[in-house]
Amino acid sequence: MHAFLHTLLHEFAHVLIDHYSLPIVEWEEDATDDLATLFSQTFDDGQTMAIHAAGLFLLQSLTRGPIEQADL
């Protein structure tokens, strides 16, 4: 569930960048990951959410196809 919430925050960051024309100095995907991690810290379990998101990023980097439910 934490990785899912981080993904929602990531997508929300895309919306903020687009809506407010925020300047970014890095690849947008990295910027939205950074913002999502920052936003996650407002939750009581934000640190756990960030760690689970990092685990999802690791799974994505090790697989060539889409991540299946069994991988989570």
PyMOL Python script that loads the backbone (N, CA, C, O; Angstrom):
from pymol import cmd

cmd.read_pdbstr("""\
ATOM      1  N   MET A   1       0.813  -1.187   0.000  1.00  0.00           N
ATOM      2  CA  MET A   1       0.000   0.000   0.000  1.00  0.00           C
ATOM      3  C   MET A   1       0.868   1.269   0.000  1.00  0.00           C
ATOM      4  O   MET A   1       0.507   2.270  -0.618  1.00  0.00           O
ATOM      5  N   HIS A   2       2.008   1.221   0.692  1.00  0.00           N
ATOM      6  CA  HIS A   2       2.879   2.393   0.739  1.00  0.00           C
ATOM      7  C   HIS A   2       3.402   2.772  -0.649  1.00  0.00           C
ATOM      8  O   HIS A   2       3.439   3.949  -1.006  1.00  0.00           O
ATOM      9  N   ALA A   3       3.802   1.774  -1.417  1.00  0.00           N
ATOM     10  CA  ALA A   3       4.319   2.060  -2.759  1.00  0.00           C
ATOM     11  C   ALA A   3       3.216   2.651  -3.635  1.00  0.00           C
ATOM     12  O   ALA A   3       3.483   3.519  -4.466  1.00  0.00           O
ATOM     13  N   PHE A   4       1.978   2.185  -3.455  1.00  0.00           N
ATOM     14  CA  PHE A   4       0.844   2.727  -4.206  1.00  0.00           C
ATOM     15  C   PHE A   4       0.620   4.199  -3.854  1.00  0.00           C
ATOM     16  O   PHE A   4       0.421   5.027  -4.742  1.00  0.00           O
ATOM     17  N   LEU A   5       0.652   4.524  -2.559  1.00  0.00           N
ATOM     18  CA  LEU A   5       0.467   5.912  -2.140  1.00  0.00           C
ATOM     19  C   LEU A   5       1.597   6.804  -2.670  1.00  0.00           C
ATOM     20  O   LEU A   5       1.367   7.947  -3.065  1.00  0.00           O
ATOM     21  N   HIS A   6       2.806   6.268  -2.671  1.00  0.00           N
ATOM     22  CA  HIS A   6       3.929   7.032  -3.213  1.00  0.00           C
ATOM     23  C   HIS A   6       3.705   7.290  -4.704  1.00  0.00           C
ATOM     24  O   HIS A   6       4.011   8.375  -5.199  1.00  0.00           O
ATOM     25  N   THR A   7       3.179   6.308  -5.411  1.00  0.00           N
ATOM     26  CA  THR A   7       2.887   6.483  -6.840  1.00  0.00           C
ATOM     27  C   THR A   7       1.831   7.563  -7.046  1.00  0.00           C
ATOM     28  O   THR A   7       1.946   8.368  -7.970  1.00  0.00           O
ATOM     29  N   LEU A   8       0.805   7.593  -6.198  1.00  0.00           N
ATOM     30  CA  LEU A   8      -0.204   8.649  -6.294  1.00  0.00           C
ATOM     31  C   LEU A   8       0.422  10.025  -6.051  1.00  0.00           C
ATOM     32  O   LEU A   8       0.107  10.987  -6.752  1.00  0.00           O
ATOM     33  N   LEU A   9       1.303  10.112  -5.064  1.00  0.00           N
ATOM     34  CA  LEU A   9       1.982  11.380  -4.797  1.00  0.00           C
ATOM     35  C   LEU A   9       2.885  11.775  -5.958  1.00  0.00           C
ATOM     36  O   LEU A   9       3.014  12.958  -6.275  1.00  0.00           O
ATOM     37  N   HIS A  10       3.507  10.789  -6.591  1.00  0.00           N
ATOM     38  CA  HIS A  10       4.344  11.023  -7.769  1.00  0.00           C
ATOM     39  C   HIS A  10       3.500  11.643  -8.885  1.00  0.00           C
ATOM     40  O   HIS A  10       3.909  12.629  -9.499  1.00  0.00           O
ATOM     41  N   GLU A  11       2.339  11.074  -9.142  1.00  0.00           N
ATOM     42  CA  GLU A  11       1.458  11.600 -10.192  1.00  0.00           C
ATOM     43  C   GLU A  11       0.933  12.986  -9.825  1.00  0.00           C
ATOM     44  O   GLU A  11       0.790  13.847 -10.692  1.00  0.00           O
ATOM     45  N   PHE A  12       0.648  13.200  -8.549  1.00  0.00           N
ATOM     46  CA  PHE A  12       0.225  14.510  -8.083  1.00  0.00           C
ATOM     47  C   PHE A  12       1.330  15.544  -8.333  1.00  0.00           C
ATOM     48  O   PHE A  12       1.043  16.685  -8.697  1.00  0.00           O
ATOM     49  N   ALA A  13       2.566  15.152  -8.141  1.00  0.00           N
ATOM     50  CA  ALA A  13       3.699  16.051  -8.398  1.00  0.00           C
ATOM     51  C   ALA A  13       3.747  16.441  -9.878  1.00  0.00           C
ATOM     52  O   ALA A  13       4.049  17.589 -10.203  1.00  0.00           O
ATOM     53  N   HIS A  14       3.452  15.495 -10.780  1.00  0.00           N
ATOM     54  CA  HIS A  14       3.369  15.831 -12.215  1.00  0.00           C
ATOM     55  C   HIS A  14       2.325  16.927 -12.445  1.00  0.00           C
ATOM     56  O   HIS A  14       2.556  17.870 -13.201  1.00  0.00           O
ATOM     57  N   VAL A  15       1.180  16.788 -11.784  1.00  0.00           N
ATOM     58  CA  VAL A  15       0.106  17.766 -11.933  1.00  0.00           C
ATOM     59  C   VAL A  15       0.567  19.140 -11.447  1.00  0.00           C
ATOM     60  O   VAL A  15       0.332  20.146 -12.116  1.00  0.00           O
ATOM     61  N   LEU A  16       1.220  19.184 -10.289  1.00  0.00           N
ATOM     62  CA  LEU A  16       1.698  20.460  -9.753  1.00  0.00           C
ATOM     63  C   LEU A  16       2.715  21.120 -10.683  1.00  0.00           C
ATOM     64  O   LEU A  16       2.648  22.324 -10.930  1.00  0.00           O
ATOM     65  N   ILE A  17       3.649  20.330 -11.192  1.00  0.00           N
ATOM     66  CA  ILE A  17       4.676  20.864 -12.097  1.00  0.00           C
ATOM     67  C   ILE A  17       4.021  21.435 -13.348  1.00  0.00           C
ATOM     68  O   ILE A  17       4.386  22.519 -13.805  1.00  0.00           O
ATOM     69  N   ASP A  18       3.058  20.708 -13.899  1.00  0.00           N
ATOM     70  CA  ASP A  18       2.386  21.163 -15.116  1.00  0.00           C
ATOM     71  C   ASP A  18       1.493  22.376 -14.861  1.00  0.00           C
ATOM     72  O   ASP A  18       1.555  23.369 -15.585  1.00  0.00           O
ATOM     73  N   HIS A  19       0.662  22.280 -13.823  1.00  0.00           N
ATOM     74  CA  HIS A  19      -0.317  23.332 -13.546  1.00  0.00           C
ATOM     75  C   HIS A  19       0.350  24.664 -13.202  1.00  0.00           C
ATOM     76  O   HIS A  19      -0.080  25.720 -13.665  1.00  0.00           O
ATOM     77  N   TYR A  20       1.401  24.604 -12.388  1.00  0.00           N
ATOM     78  CA  TYR A  20       2.070  25.820 -11.953  1.00  0.00           C
ATOM     79  C   TYR A  20       3.313  26.158 -12.772  1.00  0.00           C
ATOM     80  O   TYR A  20       4.044  27.094 -12.448  1.00  0.00           O
ATOM     81  N   SER A  21       3.545  25.394 -13.828  1.00  0.00           N
ATOM     82  CA  SER A  21       4.720  25.594 -14.686  1.00  0.00           C
ATOM     83  C   SER A  21       5.989  25.728 -13.844  1.00  0.00           C
ATOM     84  O   SER A  21       6.797  26.635 -14.045  1.00  0.00           O
ATOM     85  N   LEU A  22       6.139  24.807 -12.903  1.00  0.00           N
ATOM     86  CA  LEU A  22       7.301  24.851 -12.012  1.00  0.00           C
ATOM     87  C   LEU A  22       8.568  24.538 -12.794  1.00  0.00           C
ATOM     88  O   LEU A  22       8.596  23.589 -13.578  1.00  0.00           O
ATOM     89  N   PRO A  23       9.601  25.315 -12.591  1.00  0.00           N
ATOM     90  CA  PRO A  23      10.859  25.012 -13.281  1.00  0.00           C
ATOM     91  C   PRO A  23      11.547  23.821 -12.609  1.00  0.00           C
ATOM     92  O   PRO A  23      11.635  23.751 -11.383  1.00  0.00           O
ATOM     93  N   ILE A  24      12.019  22.913 -13.411  1.00  0.00           N
ATOM     94  CA  ILE A  24      12.757  21.773 -12.863  1.00  0.00           C
ATOM     95  C   ILE A  24      14.116  21.736 -13.540  1.00  0.00           C
ATOM     96  O   ILE A  24      14.245  22.072 -14.717  1.00  0.00           O
ATOM     97  N   VAL A  25      15.119  21.327 -12.793  1.00  0.00           N
ATOM     98  CA  VAL A  25      16.493  21.335 -13.317  1.00  0.00           C
ATOM     99  C   VAL A  25      17.037  19.929 -13.515  1.00  0.00           C
ATOM    100  O   VAL A  25      18.236  19.741 -13.716  1.00  0.00           O
ATOM    101  N   GLU A  26      16.159  18.955 -13.458  1.00  0.00           N
ATOM    102  CA  GLU A  26      16.554  17.569 -13.663  1.00  0.00           C
ATOM    103  C   GLU A  26      15.472  16.879 -14.488  1.00  0.00           C
ATOM    104  O   GLU A  26      14.465  17.493 -14.842  1.00  0.00           O
ATOM    105  N   TRP A  27      15.683  15.609 -14.790  1.00  0.00           N
ATOM    106  CA  TRP A  27      14.674  14.838 -15.499  1.00  0.00           C
ATOM    107  C   TRP A  27      13.377  14.882 -14.704  1.00  0.00           C
ATOM    108  O   TRP A  27      13.400  14.681 -13.489  1.00  0.00           O
ATOM    109  N   GLU A  28      12.248  15.138 -15.355  1.00  0.00           N
ATOM    110  CA  GLU A  28      10.986  15.328 -14.633  1.00  0.00           C
ATOM    111  C   GLU A  28      10.617  14.123 -13.776  1.00  0.00           C
ATOM    112  O   GLU A  28      10.082  14.292 -12.680  1.00  0.00           O
ATOM    113  N   GLU A  29      10.890  12.920 -14.247  1.00  0.00           N
ATOM    114  CA  GLU A  29      10.562  11.729 -13.454  1.00  0.00           C
ATOM    115  C   GLU A  29      11.330  11.717 -12.131  1.00  0.00           C
ATOM    116  O   GLU A  29      10.780  11.338 -11.097  1.00  0.00           O
ATOM    117  N   ASP A  30      12.589  12.129 -12.162  1.00  0.00           N
ATOM    118  CA  ASP A  30      13.365  12.198 -10.919  1.00  0.00           C
ATOM    119  C   ASP A  30      12.813  13.285 -10.008  1.00  0.00           C
ATOM    120  O   ASP A  30      12.726  13.102  -8.794  1.00  0.00           O
ATOM    121  N   ALA A  31      12.442  14.415 -10.597  1.00  0.00           N
ATOM    122  CA  ALA A  31      11.896  15.521  -9.806  1.00  0.00           C
ATOM    123  C   ALA A  31      10.587  15.108  -9.132  1.00  0.00           C
ATOM    124  O   ALA A  31      10.363  15.432  -7.966  1.00  0.00           O
ATOM    125  N   THR A  32       9.727  14.401  -9.854  1.00  0.00           N
ATOM    126  CA  THR A  32       8.455  13.982  -9.257  1.00  0.00           C
ATOM    127  C   THR A  32       8.669  12.910  -8.192  1.00  0.00           C
ATOM    128  O   THR A  32       7.941  12.875  -7.200  1.00  0.00           O
ATOM    129  N   ASP A  33       9.649  12.043  -8.380  1.00  0.00           N
ATOM    130  CA  ASP A  33       9.989  11.077  -7.324  1.00  0.00           C
ATOM    131  C   ASP A  33      10.471  11.807  -6.073  1.00  0.00           C
ATOM    132  O   ASP A  33      10.099  11.455  -4.953  1.00  0.00           O
ATOM    133  N   ASP A  34      11.304  12.829  -6.277  1.00  0.00           N
ATOM    134  CA  ASP A  34      11.802  13.609  -5.141  1.00  0.00           C
ATOM    135  C   ASP A  34      10.649  14.306  -4.416  1.00  0.00           C
ATOM    136  O   ASP A  34      10.574  14.276  -3.188  1.00  0.00           O
ATOM    137  N   LEU A  35       9.756  14.930  -5.179  1.00  0.00           N
ATOM    138  CA  LEU A  35       8.616  15.603  -4.561  1.00  0.00           C
ATOM    139  C   LEU A  35       7.702  14.619  -3.843  1.00  0.00           C
ATOM    140  O   LEU A  35       7.217  14.906  -2.748  1.00  0.00           O
ATOM    141  N   ALA A  36       7.466  13.469  -4.447  1.00  0.00           N
ATOM    142  CA  ALA A  36       6.607  12.458  -3.812  1.00  0.00           C
ATOM    143  C   ALA A  36       7.213  11.997  -2.490  1.00  0.00           C
ATOM    144  O   ALA A  36       6.494  11.810  -1.509  1.00  0.00           O
ATOM    145  N   THR A  37       8.518  11.816  -2.460  1.00  0.00           N
ATOM    146  CA  THR A  37       9.183  11.415  -1.218  1.00  0.00           C
ATOM    147  C   THR A  37       9.070  12.525  -0.179  1.00  0.00           C
ATOM    148  O   THR A  37       8.839  12.254   0.999  1.00  0.00           O
ATOM    149  N   LEU A  38       9.233  13.765  -0.609  1.00  0.00           N
ATOM    150  CA  LEU A  38       9.080  14.893   0.304  1.00  0.00           C
ATOM    151  C   LEU A  38       7.655  14.960   0.840  1.00  0.00           C
ATOM    152  O   LEU A  38       7.457  15.119   2.045  1.00  0.00           O
ATOM    153  N   PHE A  39       6.651  14.841  -0.046  1.00  0.00           N
ATOM    154  CA  PHE A  39       5.252  14.855   0.387  1.00  0.00           C
ATOM    155  C   PHE A  39       4.948  13.704   1.347  1.00  0.00           C
ATOM    156  O   PHE A  39       4.176  13.870   2.291  1.00  0.00           O
ATOM    157  N   SER A  40       5.548  12.546   1.110  1.00  0.00           N
ATOM    158  CA  SER A  40       5.264  11.371   1.944  1.00  0.00           C
ATOM    159  C   SER A  40       5.673  11.594   3.392  1.00  0.00           C
ATOM    160  O   SER A  40       5.150  10.939   4.294  1.00  0.00           O
ATOM    161  N   GLN A  41       6.600  12.511   3.621  1.00  0.00           N
ATOM    162  CA  GLN A  41       7.075  12.749   4.979  1.00  0.00           C
ATOM    163  C   GLN A  41       6.042  13.458   5.845  1.00  0.00           C
ATOM    164  O   GLN A  41       6.235  13.584   7.054  1.00  0.00           O
ATOM    165  N   THR A  42       4.941  13.928   5.240  1.00  0.00           N
ATOM    166  CA  THR A  42       3.862  14.538   6.019  1.00  0.00           C
ATOM    167  C   THR A  42       2.978  13.482   6.678  1.00  0.00           C
ATOM    168  O   THR A  42       2.181  13.811   7.557  1.00  0.00           O
ATOM    169  N   PHE A  43       3.105  12.219   6.268  1.00  0.00           N
ATOM    170  CA  PHE A  43       2.358  11.118   6.868  1.00  0.00           C
ATOM    171  C   PHE A  43       3.140  10.561   8.049  1.00  0.00           C
ATOM    172  O   PHE A  43       4.368  10.638   8.077  1.00  0.00           O
ATOM    173  N   ASP A  44       2.427   9.999   9.027  1.00  0.00           N
ATOM    174  CA  ASP A  44       3.092   9.403  10.190  1.00  0.00           C
ATOM    175  C   ASP A  44       4.074   8.317   9.790  1.00  0.00           C
ATOM    176  O   ASP A  44       5.136   8.177  10.397  1.00  0.00           O
ATOM    177  N   ASP A  45       3.719   7.546   8.766  1.00  0.00           N
ATOM    178  CA  ASP A  45       4.581   6.444   8.324  1.00  0.00           C
ATOM    179  C   ASP A  45       5.302   6.799   7.020  1.00  0.00           C
ATOM    180  O   ASP A  45       5.579   5.925   6.199  1.00  0.00           O
ATOM    181  N   GLY A  46       5.598   8.075   6.841  1.00  0.00           N
ATOM    182  CA  GLY A  46       6.236   8.545   5.616  1.00  0.00           C
ATOM    183  C   GLY A  46       7.577   7.907   5.336  1.00  0.00           C
ATOM    184  O   GLY A  46       7.919   7.648   4.182  1.00  0.00           O
ATOM    185  N   GLN A  47       8.349   7.648   6.397  1.00  0.00           N
ATOM    186  CA  GLN A  47       9.656   7.022   6.197  1.00  0.00           C
ATOM    187  C   GLN A  47       9.481   5.608   5.637  1.00  0.00           C
ATOM    188  O   GLN A  47      10.211   5.200   4.734  1.00  0.00           O
ATOM    189  N   THR A  48       8.524   4.870   6.169  1.00  0.00           N
ATOM    190  CA  THR A  48       8.234   3.526   5.666  1.00  0.00           C
ATOM    191  C   THR A  48       7.750   3.594   4.221  1.00  0.00           C
ATOM    192  O   THR A  48       8.114   2.749   3.403  1.00  0.00           O
ATOM    193  N   MET A  49       6.926   4.601   3.902  1.00  0.00           N
ATOM    194  CA  MET A  49       6.441   4.760   2.537  1.00  0.00           C
ATOM    195  C   MET A  49       7.608   4.977   1.574  1.00  0.00           C
ATOM    196  O   MET A  49       7.634   4.397   0.489  1.00  0.00           O
ATOM    197  N   ALA A  50       8.565   5.804   1.965  1.00  0.00           N
ATOM    198  CA  ALA A  50       9.727   6.067   1.112  1.00  0.00           C
ATOM    199  C   ALA A  50      10.569   4.812   0.919  1.00  0.00           C
ATOM    200  O   ALA A  50      11.076   4.563  -0.175  1.00  0.00           O
ATOM    201  N   ILE A  51      10.718   4.031   1.967  1.00  0.00           N
ATOM    202  CA  ILE A  51      11.503   2.787   1.879  1.00  0.00           C
ATOM    203  C   ILE A  51      10.807   1.787   0.962  1.00  0.00           C
ATOM    204  O   ILE A  51      11.466   1.132   0.155  1.00  0.00           O
ATOM    205  N   HIS A  52       9.496   1.660   1.073  1.00  0.00           N
ATOM    206  CA  HIS A  52       8.756   0.743   0.201  1.00  0.00           C
ATOM    207  C   HIS A  52       8.805   1.202  -1.253  1.00  0.00           C
ATOM    208  O   HIS A  52       8.893   0.382  -2.167  1.00  0.00           O
ATOM    209  N   ALA A  53       8.747   2.515  -1.460  1.00  0.00           N
ATOM    210  CA  ALA A  53       8.867   3.037  -2.833  1.00  0.00           C
ATOM    211  C   ALA A  53      10.242   2.706  -3.402  1.00  0.00           C
ATOM    212  O   ALA A  53      10.361   2.349  -4.574  1.00  0.00           O
ATOM    213  N   ALA A  54      11.276   2.823  -2.578  1.00  0.00           N
ATOM    214  CA  ALA A  54      12.630   2.465  -3.038  1.00  0.00           C
ATOM    215  C   ALA A  54      12.685   0.995  -3.419  1.00  0.00           C
ATOM    216  O   ALA A  54      13.340   0.639  -4.399  1.00  0.00           O
ATOM    217  N   GLY A  55      12.012   0.135  -2.664  1.00  0.00           N
ATOM    218  CA  GLY A  55      11.954  -1.288  -3.005  1.00  0.00           C
ATOM    219  C   GLY A  55      11.261  -1.511  -4.338  1.00  0.00           C
ATOM    220  O   GLY A  55      11.675  -2.365  -5.122  1.00  0.00           O
ATOM    221  N   LEU A  56      10.198  -0.739  -4.599  1.00  0.00           N
ATOM    222  CA  LEU A  56       9.510  -0.846  -5.883  1.00  0.00           C
ATOM    223  C   LEU A  56      10.430  -0.406  -7.017  1.00  0.00           C
ATOM    224  O   LEU A  56      10.459  -1.038  -8.073  1.00  0.00           O
ATOM    225  N   PHE A  57      11.183   0.677  -6.805  1.00  0.00           N
ATOM    226  CA  PHE A  57      12.130   1.139  -7.825  1.00  0.00           C
ATOM    227  C   PHE A  57      13.163   0.058  -8.115  1.00  0.00           C
ATOM    228  O   PHE A  57      13.544  -0.153  -9.266  1.00  0.00           O
ATOM    229  N   LEU A  58      13.614  -0.625  -7.067  1.00  0.00           N
ATOM    230  CA  LEU A  58      14.580  -1.715  -7.256  1.00  0.00           C
ATOM    231  C   LEU A  58      13.961  -2.834  -8.085  1.00  0.00           C
ATOM    232  O   LEU A  58      14.588  -3.334  -9.019  1.00  0.00           O
ATOM    233  N   LEU A  59      12.734  -3.229  -7.751  1.00  0.00           N
ATOM    234  CA  LEU A  59      12.057  -4.275  -8.528  1.00  0.00           C
ATOM    235  C   LEU A  59      11.929  -3.864  -9.996  1.00  0.00           C
ATOM    236  O   LEU A  59      12.156  -4.674 -10.895  1.00  0.00           O
ATOM    237  N   GLN A  60      11.568  -2.610 -10.229  1.00  0.00           N
ATOM    238  CA  GLN A  60      11.419  -2.132 -11.601  1.00  0.00           C
ATOM    239  C   GLN A  60      12.741  -2.177 -12.352  1.00  0.00           C
ATOM    240  O   GLN A  60      12.768  -2.460 -13.550  1.00  0.00           O
ATOM    241  N   SER A  61      13.828  -1.902 -11.660  1.00  0.00           N
ATOM    242  CA  SER A  61      15.126  -1.895 -12.336  1.00  0.00           C
ATOM    243  C   SER A  61      15.619  -3.308 -12.642  1.00  0.00           C
ATOM    244  O   SER A  61      16.449  -3.496 -13.531  1.00  0.00           O
ATOM    245  N   LEU A  62      15.116  -4.294 -11.916  1.00  0.00           N
ATOM    246  CA  LEU A  62      15.570  -5.680 -12.100  1.00  0.00           C
ATOM    247  C   LEU A  62      14.707  -6.463 -13.078  1.00  0.00           C
ATOM    248  O   LEU A  62      15.104  -7.535 -13.535  1.00  0.00           O
ATOM    249  N   THR A  63      13.541  -5.941 -13.398  1.00  0.00           N
ATOM    250  CA  THR A  63      12.630  -6.655 -14.291  1.00  0.00           C
ATOM    251  C   THR A  63      12.579  -5.968 -15.646  1.00  0.00           C
ATOM    252  O   THR A  63      12.841  -4.771 -15.763  1.00  0.00           O
ATOM    253  N   ARG A  64      12.244  -6.734 -16.648  1.00  0.00           N
ATOM    254  CA  ARG A  64      12.130  -6.156 -17.988  1.00  0.00           C
ATOM    255  C   ARG A  64      10.691  -5.896 -18.368  1.00  0.00           C
ATOM    256  O   ARG A  64      10.421  -5.050 -19.220  1.00  0.00           O
ATOM    257  N   GLY A  65       9.770  -6.599 -17.760  1.00  0.00           N
ATOM    258  CA  GLY A  65       8.351  -6.430 -18.067  1.00  0.00           C
ATOM    259  C   GLY A  65       7.637  -5.746 -16.916  1.00  0.00           C
ATOM    260  O   GLY A  65       8.269  -5.289 -15.964  1.00  0.00           O
ATOM    261  N   PRO A  66       6.316  -5.679 -17.008  1.00  0.00           N
ATOM    262  CA  PRO A  66       5.576  -5.052 -15.925  1.00  0.00           C
ATOM    263  C   PRO A  66       5.663  -5.871 -14.649  1.00  0.00           C
ATOM    264  O   PRO A  66       5.808  -7.093 -14.692  1.00  0.00           O
ATOM    265  N   ILE A  67       5.575  -5.199 -13.524  1.00  0.00           N
ATOM    266  CA  ILE A  67       5.625  -5.871 -12.227  1.00  0.00           C
ATOM    267  C   ILE A  67       4.276  -6.519 -11.966  1.00  0.00           C
ATOM    268  O   ILE A  67       3.232  -5.879 -12.091  1.00  0.00           O
ATOM    269  N   GLU A  68       4.306  -7.777 -11.606  1.00  0.00           N
ATOM    270  CA  GLU A  68       3.088  -8.527 -11.324  1.00  0.00           C
ATOM    271  C   GLU A  68       2.756  -8.443  -9.836  1.00  0.00           C
ATOM    272  O   GLU A  68       3.626  -8.131  -9.023  1.00  0.00           O
ATOM    273  N   GLN A  69       1.516  -8.715  -9.481  1.00  0.00           N
ATOM    274  CA  GLN A  69       1.085  -8.677  -8.082  1.00  0.00           C
ATOM    275  C   GLN A  69       1.942  -9.588  -7.214  1.00  0.00           C
ATOM    276  O   GLN A  69       2.233  -9.244  -6.068  1.00  0.00           O
ATOM    277  N   ALA A  70       2.351 -10.737  -7.732  1.00  0.00           N
ATOM    278  CA  ALA A  70       3.164 -11.692  -6.968  1.00  0.00           C
ATOM    279  C   ALA A  70       4.534 -11.114  -6.616  1.00  0.00           C
ATOM    280  O   ALA A  70       5.158 -11.554  -5.650  1.00  0.00           O
ATOM    281  N   ASP A  71       5.009 -10.132  -7.385  1.00  0.00           N
ATOM    282  CA  ASP A  71       6.300  -9.519  -7.113  1.00  0.00           C
ATOM    283  C   ASP A  71       6.252  -8.543  -5.936  1.00  0.00           C
ATOM    284  O   ASP A  71       7.291  -8.203  -5.369  1.00  0.00           O
ATOM    285  N   LEU A  72       5.052  -8.093  -5.568  1.00  0.00           N
ATOM    286  CA  LEU A  72       4.933  -7.071  -4.527  1.00  0.00           C
ATOM    287  C   LEU A  72       4.929  -7.644  -3.165  1.00  0.00           C
ATOM    288  O   LEU A  72       4.835  -6.906  -2.185  1.00  0.00           O
TER     289      LEU A  72
END
""", "prot")
cmd.dss("prot")
cmd.show_as("cartoon", "prot")
cmd.util.cbc("prot")
cmd.orient("prot")
